[in-house]
């Protein structure tokens, strides 16, 4: 298989494989392993404060001299209103009561204690640290930020979950578009509609590649040679892979979470808003079953911030029923080997498959 293409040239990498940025899973070690294997590692910065972003970027640079991307969230933030305050207090009281009955003690924050990140602060850090590839999700950069990043020769990767979103990104001058299928693990990158598009990945990929001229990365369900080749056949220039690395040696998931993954059944993977207020795909558990489709789901990021301490307490208790373990629909054995070896194995498998 000929791996070299426009994306390998743009990113200065050997293989157009992108390790997905997975906040809470991705570590500097995982990012560096992917980049050192000739792929593009992605460092998940999400909505972390600027000082934490600096720490993670510097840690990654110590482990690799190869290119890697940084990923940030561009979600809209609802203003604090009397209604939001009331809803927050009700949700907090409900969650505190429910989790205490389940034996989990969590220090849920007051609404006034929640700290939110302005992505413009992250952009300043990204430029200061001389990061050359920035991916983003949950929205599109404002015009001034796009201009500022491009003036500093930063490549921009936007996320879409519909053809309409892909067109918006292309019209904005975004360099590369990541098409995220509904089967992908983790949060949906949707930003035009409140209701996420229910579009299967391969159908969406085919439609997007027929509509826009911007180079395309595909994300959703890729875990072996056949799935990678299917995405290539439908026009993908790059292949973003996340769930394959969940059990890796560099994954931030704890052993009990990795073990839960290895006992996973296909009917246990669901979309939920219960933990964060935005739809994400992961493993169904007691928390989701109790909270989903109730009045106790706040808008993102408030729900996400409210449940953060619960998730932290659940990790300490090694209780999988109150943590969010995000995973896509393509189930693997989630091996605990290095990310670099997993990438090399996929490359070898794809080359053998292609040679048949």
MARZALUM-84105 format. One line per 10 residues: number of its first residue (from 1); for each residue x, y negated, z negated of C-alpha. Coordinates in steps of 0.2 Angstrom, whole numbers, plus 5000, padded with zeros to 4 digits. Example, Ala and Ser with C-alpha at 12.3 -4.5 7.8 and 13.67 -1.06 7.14 Angstrom:
residues 2
1) 5062,5022,4961; 5068,5005,4964 $
END
This chain:
residues 356
1) 5000,5000,5000; 5006,4983,5004; 5005,4973,4988; 5012,4956,4994; 4999,4943,4999; 4994,4925,4996; 4992,4927,4977; 5008,4936,4974; 5017,4921,4983; 5007,4908,4974 $
11) 5010,4916,4957; 5028,4922,4961; 5024,4940,4955; 5026,4957,4963; 5008,4964,4962; 4992,4955,4963; 4986,4962,4946; 4980,4951,4933; 4979,4956,4915; 4963,4949,4909 $
21) 4963,4936,4895; 4954,4943,4880; 4953,4932,4865; 4955,4943,4849; 4963,4957,4859; 4977,4949,4870; 4993,4945,4861; 5010,4937,4867; 5017,4955,4868; 5003,4961,4879 $
31) 5005,4945,4891; 5023,4948,4892; 5022,4966,4895; 5010,4963,4910; 5022,4949,4917; 5037,4960,4915; 5029,4974,4924; 5027,4962,4939; 5009,4958,4937; 5002,4941,4930 $
41) 5000,4941,4911; 4986,4930,4904; 4987,4922,4887; 4970,4920,4879; 4969,4902,4871; 4950,4901,4871; 4945,4887,4860; 4960,4888,4848; 4966,4872,4841; 4981,4864,4850 $
51) 4994,4868,4837; 4989,4887,4838; 4990,4886,4857; 5008,4879,4856; 5013,4894,4844; 5006,4907,4856; 5014,4899,4871; 5031,4898,4863; 5030,4916,4857; 5026,4922,4874 $
61) 5040,4913,4882; 5052,4921,4870; 5046,4938,4877; 5047,4935,4896; 5054,4923,4908; 5041,4928,4921; 5026,4918,4926; 5010,4920,4915; 4993,4911,4915; 4985,4903,4900 $
71) 4966,4904,4898; 4954,4891,4890; 4936,4889,4887; 4926,4875,4894; 4909,4877,4886; 4897,4863,4883; 4895,4859,4864; 4878,4854,4858; 4877,4839,4847; 4873,4842,4829 $
81) 4855,4837,4826; 4843,4839,4812; 4835,4854,4821; 4852,4862,4823; 4856,4860,4805; 4840,4868,4800; 4842,4882,4812; 4860,4885,4806; 4855,4885,4787; 4841,4898,4791 $
91) 4853,4909,4801; 4867,4908,4788; 4855,4913,4774; 4848,4927,4785; 4865,4934,4789; 4872,4932,4771; 4857,4942,4765; 4858,4956,4778; 4877,4958,4777; 4876,4959,4758 $
101) 4864,4973,4758; 4876,4982,4770; 4890,4980,4758; 4900,4966,4767; 4904,4950,4758; 4908,4936,4770; 4911,4918,4766; 4900,4910,4779; 4905,4891,4782; 4894,4876,4781 $
111) 4890,4868,4797; 4900,4853,4792; 4915,4864,4790; 4916,4870,4807; 4930,4863,4818; 4927,4863,4837; 4941,4861,4850; 4941,4849,4864; 4949,4857,4879; 4957,4841,4884 $
121) 4968,4843,4869; 4973,4860,4876; 4977,4853,4893; 4990,4841,4885; 4998,4856,4876; 4998,4866,4892; 5007,4851,4902; 5019,4848,4887; 5024,4867,4887; 5026,4867,4906 $
131) 5013,4881,4909; 5010,4883,4928; 4995,4893,4929; 4978,4889,4920; 4963,4900,4921; 4946,4894,4913; 4929,4901,4910; 4911,4895,4904; 4912,4879,4915; 4922,4869,4927 $
141) 4936,4856,4923; 4931,4838,4925; 4938,4828,4940; 4951,4819,4930; 4958,4835,4922; 4959,4843,4939; 4968,4829,4946; 4980,4828,4931; 4984,4846,4932; 4987,4847,4951 $
151) 4998,4831,4949; 5009,4842,4938; 5009,4857,4950; 4997,4868,4940; 4988,4882,4949; 4969,4882,4943; 4959,4898,4942; 4940,4896,4939; 4928,4909,4934; 4911,4912,4943 $
161) 4897,4924,4941; 4886,4919,4956; 4889,4913,4974; 4883,4896,4968; 4896,4894,4955; 4909,4900,4967; 4904,4886,4979; 4905,4873,4965; 4923,4879,4960; 4929,4878,4979 $
171) 4921,4861,4981; 4930,4855,4966; 4947,4860,4973; 4950,4875,4962; 4965,4885,4969; 4959,4902,4965; 4941,4909,4960; 4939,4924,4949; 4923,4933,4953; 4916,4941,4937 $
181) 4904,4956,4939; 4890,4960,4927; 4899,4976,4922; 4915,4967,4915; 4918,4968,4897; 4918,4952,4885; 4909,4936,4888; 4900,4931,4904; 4909,4916,4913; 4892,4909,4919 $
191) 4890,4890,4918; 4876,4884,4930; 4862,4893,4922; 4856,4897,4905; 4851,4914,4910; 4866,4924,4917; 4865,4931,4935; 4861,4949,4935; 4872,4953,4950; 4883,4969,4951 $
201) 4901,4965,4954; 4904,4973,4971; 4888,4965,4978; 4893,4948,4971; 4911,4950,4977; 4906,4954,4995; 4894,4939,4995; 4907,4927,4988; 4921,4932,5000; 4909,4929,5014 $
211) 4904,4912,5008; 4921,4903,5002; 4938,4902,5009; 4947,4901,4992; 4958,4916,4987; 4948,4928,4976; 4952,4938,4961; 4939,4951,4956; 4935,4956,4938; 4923,4970,4933 $
221) 4925,4989,4931; 4943,4991,4939; 4952,5004,4929; 4959,5016,4943; 4965,5017,4961; 4948,5020,4968; 4940,5005,4959; 4955,4994,4964; 4954,4999,4982; 4935,4996,4983 $
231) 4938,4978,4977; 4952,4976,4990; 4940,4983,5004; 4927,4970,4999; 4939,4955,5001; 4948,4953,4984; 4966,4946,4985; 4969,4950,4966; 4962,4962,4953; 4959,4957,4935 $
241) 4959,4971,4923; 4955,4970,4904; 4946,4985,4896; 4960,4997,4902; 4972,4988,4890; 4960,4988,4874; 4969,5003,4866; 4986,4998,4872; 5001,4997,4860; 5001,4978,4861 $
251) 4982,4976,4859; 4977,4966,4843; 4963,4978,4840; 4965,4988,4824; 4966,5007,4823; 4948,5009,4818; 4942,4999,4833; 4953,5008,4845; 4946,5024,4838; 4928,5018,4840 $
261) 4932,5015,4858; 4939,5032,4861; 4922,5039,4855; 4912,5028,4866; 4897,5034,4876; 4891,5025,4892; 4874,5021,4884; 4882,5011,4870; 4889,4997,4881; 4877,4983,4881 $
271) 4875,4964,4884; 4872,4954,4868; 4871,4936,4862; 4871,4941,4843; 4889,4938,4838; 4893,4922,4848; 4877,4914,4856; 4883,4918,4873; 4881,4934,4882; 4895,4946,4881 $
281) 4897,4965,4885; 4903,4976,4871; 4899,4991,4860; 4882,4992,4852; 4882,4992,4833; 4871,4988,4818; 4874,4970,4818; 4868,4968,4836; 4853,4979,4833; 4847,4968,4818 $
291) 4851,4951,4826; 4848,4952,4845; 4832,4944,4851; 4828,4936,4834; 4828,4917,4830; 4844,4919,4821; 4855,4917,4836; 4862,4899,4837; 4869,4891,4853; 4888,4895,4857 $
301) 4900,4890,4849; 4890,4888,4833; 4885,4906,4832; 4902,4912,4835; 4910,4901,4822; 4897,4906,4809; 4900,4925,4812; 4919,4923,4812; 4921,4926,4794; 4909,4941,4795 $
311) 4920,4948,4808; 4936,4945,4798; 4928,4953,4782; 4922,4968,4793; 4940,4971,4800; 4947,4971,4782; 4934,4984,4777; 4937,4994,4793; 4918,4993,4797; 4914,4994,4816 $
321) 4896,4989,4813; 4900,4971,4810; 4914,4967,4822; 4912,4963,4841; 4922,4976,4851; 4920,4970,4869; 4922,4982,4883; 4916,4984,4901; 4906,4998,4909; 4921,5008,4915 $
331) 4925,5020,4901; 4943,5026,4900; 4953,5036,4887; 4960,5019,4881; 4978,5026,4878; 4989,5019,4865; 5004,5016,4877; 5011,5000,4882; 5002,4988,4894; 5017,4988,4906 $
341) 5016,5007,4908; 4998,5006,4910; 5001,4994,4925; 5015,5004,4932; 5004,5020,4931; 4990,5011,4940; 5002,5005,4954; 5008,5022,4957; 4991,5030,4957; 4985,5017,4970 $
351) 5000,5020,4981; 4997,5039,4980; 4979,5036,4984; 4983,5025,4998; 4995,5037,5006; 4982,5051,5008 $
END
